[in-house]
Every structure is written in C-alpha cells, then in structure tokens.
C-alpha cells in the first residue's frame, strides 16, 4: 500500500469515528491493566460483565490484595482461564505494590516484567491510559494489516513494526483503535463485509461481493512517515 493510500485509509476511518476508544470499561490505569490482562482469549463484552462489580470495590493493587485470589475468582469465573488469570492478577498486584509504589509503570520495559503482561497488553495500557503512540497487535489488527496490505508480517511483532513505520503522524495515537474496531465489525475473519467497508477500494483483498462505489480520490501529499 502506497504512502498516499495509507493516508487516505486512515483519513476515512477517522472520518467515520473521530474519537475511537477501547471497548473495555475501566476507571483508572490499574483497572485498565487488569481488564486487558483478563481479556486474553475472551471478549471485551465478557470481561466488562465480570469486572463491573469487581471495579466497584477494587480500584488499586492494594485493594486487589485485600480481596484475595478466591474473591477475585468469584468475580471472573465466567471468563476463560480464570484460575490462571486470577493468579497472575494477584502476583501482578503484589509486584506493583512492592516495586512500583502501587502505581502502573509508564514504560513498556517495566510493564512486561509484570506477571501476565506481554507486549500487546503493555501497548494497550500505554496507548489508552497514558496517550502513547503504540500499536497493540491482536488477532484483528494482524488480520487487517495482512489482508489489506497495510502492514504485512508473519508475526504480531512484524506487523507492529510495519505499522510503527507506516502510520502517518496525524493518525498514530488512534490507529490501534481504528484497526481493532474495523477488524471486529467490518473486516471480519470469516466473511469480511466489503460491501459496506469505507476503505474497500484501497484494500488489496479481492472480495467475493460487489464493492461500494467511491468517488475518485486524488493522492494527497503529506509529510507522513512511510
């Protein structure tokens, strides 16, 4: 995908949704960190149902430790792998208290040292809680990046590196959300809904359904990075 097409790709997504946000519900960076940790192999809807009551009584790592692992399990037992996740959340809370004064660190290097926190989780927290320009590559972004030719790669890390290099400056902060939402609701895994896709004519995927009509867009010059 060329530089001009990438700019137009994100311009249209931004036009459709100027201020995208994560669909996980949270009140502070710690709650977001917990929610993202719980969301592995689970839906945001399922995580939100489990954490609404939890987050009314737990806002800090200290309060999580007071609740205890069994108490946490009672709240998240509807989420897949809840035993392992509960153990990791408790270990993470203890580590935050012991090594970070109960505060969520604001660097990827520190975040990934926490139990149950990988690069994707760290990137989500840095982006959503602290406004950093990161690209958390989940299954949706991995699919969209490869299918559209926006950022092809054989691993999430390779796709992330391509996005970091290619996403233009005006769109870097929200690119992660636009791509996730696009993959979740339009560019679906089994049957992408190309007929209603706002960027279908910019995409390398060859759909099996008619494309929506689009006016011709002349390439625009920008100072965006490629």
C-alpha positions in Angstrom: 0.0 0.0 0.0 1.5 3.4 -1.0 2.0 6.3 1.2 -0.9 8.3 -0.2 -3.3 5.3 0.1 -2.3 4.7 3.7 -3.0 8.3 4.5 -6.4 8.1 2.8 -7.1 4.7 4.5 -6.8 6.3 8.0 -8.4 9.6 6.9 -11.6 7.7 6.1 -11.5 5.6 9.3 -11.0 8.8 11.2 -13.9 10.5 9.4 -16.2 7.6 10.3 -15.1 7.6 14.0 -13.2 10.7 15.0 -12.6 9.7 18.7 -12.3 5.9 19.0 -11.9 4.3 22.4 -11.3 0.8 23.8 -14.5 -1.1 24.5 -13.1 -2.3 27.8 -14.6 -0.5 30.8 -12.2 1.0 33.4 -11.8 3.9 35.7 -8.1 4.3 36.1 -4.8 2.8 34.7 -4.7 -0.1 37.1 -8.3 -1.2 36.3 -7.4 -1.0 32.6 -4.3 -3.1 33.2 -6.4 -5.7 35.0 -9.1 -5.6 32.3 -6.6 -6.1 29.4 -5.0 -8.9 31.3 -8.3 -10.7 31.7 -9.3 -10.1 28.0 -6.8 -12.6 26.6 -8.9 -15.3 24.8 -12.0 -13.6 26.0 -14.4 -10.9 24.6 -14.5 -7.3 25.8 -18.2 -7.8 26.4 -17.5 -10.8 28.7 -14.7 -9.0 30.5 -16.9 -6.0 31.1 -19.7 -8.1 32.6 -17.2 -9.7 35.0 -15.4 -6.5 36.0 -18.3 -4.1 36.6 -18.9 -5.4 40.1 -15.2 -6.0 40.7 -14.2 -2.5 39.9 -16.7 -1.0 42.2 -14.7 -2.4 45.1 -11.2 -2.7 43.6 -9.5 0.5 42.3 -5.9 -0.2 43.4 -3.5 -3.1 43.7 -3.7 -2.8 47.5 -7.5 -3.4 47.3 -7.0 -6.3 45.0 -4.7 -7.9 47.5 -7.3 -7.3 50.2 -9.9 -9.0 48.1 -7.7 -12.1 47.7 -7.4 -14.7 44.9 -10.5 -16.6 45.9 -12.5 -13.3 46.0 -11.2 -12.4 42.6 -12.1 -15.8 41.2 -15.7 -15.3 42.3 -15.9 -12.2 40.1 -14.2 -13.5 37.0 -15.2 -17.2 36.9 -17.3 -16.6 33.7 -14.1 -15.7 31.9 -12.0 -18.3 30.2 -8.8 -19.5 32.0 -10.0 -17.6 35.1 -7.8 -19.6 37.5 -4.6 -18.7 35.7 -5.7 -15.2 35.2 -6.6 -14.7 38.9 -3.2 -16.0 40.0 -1.4 -13.6 37.6 -3.5 -10.6 38.6 -2.7 -11.2 42.3 1.0 -11.7 41.5 0.9 -8.5 39.4 -0.8 -6.6 42.3 1.9 -7.7 44.7 4.6 -6.7 42.3 3.1 -3.3 41.7 2.9 -2.7 45.5 6.4 -4.0 46.2 8.3 -2.4 43.2 6.2 0.4 41.9 4.6 2.0 44.9 1.2 0.8 43.8 1.4 2.7 40.5 1.2 1.4 37.0 4.5 2.0 35.3 4.5 4.0 32.1 7.2 2.2 30.1 6.9 -1.0 28.1 10.1 -2.3 29.6 8.7 -2.1 33.1 5.2 -3.3 32.2 6.3 -6.5 30.6 8.1 -7.5 33.8 4.7 -7.8 35.5 3.1 -11.3 35.7 0.7 -12.0 32.9 1.6 -8.8 30.9 3.0 -9.3 27.4 3.9 -6.7 24.8 0.3 -6.4 23.5 -1.1 -5.8 26.9 1.6 -3.2 27.6 0.9 -1.4 24.4 -2.8 -1.2 25.1 -2.1 0.3 28.5 0.5 2.8 27.2 -1.9 3.9 24.5 -5.2 4.1 26.3 -4.1 5.1 29.8 -1.1 7.3 29.0 -1.6 8.5 25.5 1.5 7.0 24.0 1.6 6.1 20.2 1.7 2.3 20.4 0.3 -0.4 18.2 -1.1 -3.4 20.1 -1.4 -6.1 17.5 -4.2 -8.5 18.4 -5.8 -11.0 16.0 -7.9 -8.3 14.4 -5.1 -5.9 13.7 -2.9 -8.8 12.5 -5.6 -9.9 10.0 -6.4 -6.3 8.8 -2.7 -5.5 8.4 -2.1 -8.5 6.3 -5.4 -8.7 4.4 -5.3 -5.0 3.3 -1.6 -4.8 2.6 -1.4 -2.0 5.2 1.2 -3.9 7.2 2.1 -7.4 6.2 4.0 -9.7 8.6 4.3 -13.3 9.7 4.2 -12.4 13.4 2.5 -9.7 15.5 5.8 -8.1 16.2 6.5 -7.8 12.4 3.1 -6.2 11.8 3.6 -3.8 14.8 7.0 -2.8 13.3 5.4 -2.1 9.9 2.6 0.0 11.5 5.1 2.0 13.5 6.9 2.8 10.3 4.0 3.4 8.1 1.1 5.0 10.0 1.1 8.8 9.3 1.6 11.3 12.2 -2.0 12.6 12.4 -3.4 9.1 13.0 -0.8 7.4 15.1 -2.5 7.8 18.5 -5.8 6.3 17.5 -4.7 3.9 14.7 -4.7 1.0 17.1 -8.4 1.5 17.9 -9.5 2.1 14.4 -7.9 -1.1 13.2 -9.3 -3.2 16.0 -12.8 -1.9 15.5 -12.5 -2.2 11.8 -11.4 -5.9 12.1 -14.0 -6.6 14.8 -17.1 -5.2 13.0 -16.3 -4.9 9.3 -13.1 -6.7 8.1 -14.2 -9.9 9.9 -12.2 -13.1 9.8 -14.6 -15.5 8.0 -16.8 -13.1 6.0 -15.4 -9.6 5.6 -18.2 -7.1 4.9 -16.5 -5.4 1.9 -19.9 -4.2 0.7 -20.0 -1.6 3.4 -16.3 -1.1 4.0 -15.2 2.6 3.8 -11.7 1.6 2.6 -12.6 -1.3 0.3 -11.2 0.4 -2.8 -7.8 0.9 -1.1 -7.5 -2.7 0.1 -5.5 -5.4 -1.6 -8.1 -8.1 -0.6 -10.1 -9.4 -3.5 -13.7 -9.7 -2.2 -16.4 -12.0 -3.4 -19.1 -9.3 -3.2 -19.5 -6.0 -5.0 -17.6 -3.1 -3.6 -19.4 0.1 -2.6 -19.0 2.9 -5.1 -16.5 5.6 -4.1 -15.6 8.9 -5.8 -12.1 9.1 -7.2 -9.7 10.3 -4.6 -6.7 12.1 -5.9 -3.5 11.2 -4.0 -2.6 13.8 -1.4 0.9 14.8 -0.4 1.8 14.7 3.2 4.8 14.6 5.4 3.7 11.3 6.9 6.4 8.7 7.6 6.5 5.6 5.5 
